[in-house]
Amino acid sequence: MFKISPAIIKAAAASKRGVFSLMCLLIGGLALSFFNDAPMPARLVVFTLMLAGVAGFGYSILQEQPAGASARPPANAKTFSFPGRWSLQVNLAGRDAASYVDYFPDGTFAGAVEFFEGDKGQRAAMTGKWKYVPVSDDEFRIVFNYDNAPAEEVRFRIFDENRIHNVKMNCLVYRIPV
């Protein structure tokens, strides 16, 4: 039926995706040769089982991380660079809110928070001083001393250099390129 040279098989077997391609070809050939004369319900059951097996293998090789890589790079709160422009969007007490704040290396910050309720919005300036305090390898806290509100501490978990999780609000905060 098919004439496949050993060189093609050797080249395809060098990677997991190549093995997956060979499996698809092999299952198709086996299904044609073994079940060509079988009744339709039997062919359907066998095809479904073979397809599920190949799909499972395909999913597993596509989800596998390369050797030495992890889904999330290792975080290090001691060397994490926090200054920059950060943004978050969250629902607070039934109101949509968003903030864009610039955190400067000198320990000051300036930005705005916007609240939306229905078709009306409010914008409030946020300024003050911040202090970065490492808590663990992948967590830190920021002590905020606002110019126009009481001070607060917020804990964050590092996902990567551009995403952190605000533990208090349970939302992601994104670094915005400037």
KABELGI-V996433 format. One record per pair of residues at least 24 apart in sequence whose ideal C-beta (glycine too) atoms are under 6 Angstrom apart, sorted by the first residue. I is the first residue (numbers start at 0). J is the second residue. D is the distance in whole Angstrom. If there is no record, write none. Layout:
# KABELGI-V996433
{{I	J	D} {I	J	D}}
This chain:
# KABELGI-V996433
{{15	60	4} {19	57	5} {19	60	6} {22	53	6} {26	53	6} {72	159	6} {74	137	4} {74	157	4} {76	133	4} {76	139	4} {77	133	5} {79	157	6} {81	131	5} {83	174	5} {84	175	4} {84	177	5} {85	172	5} {85	174	6} {86	173	5} {86	175	5} {87	170	6} {87	172	4} {89	168	5} {89	170	4} {100	125	6} {102	129	6}}
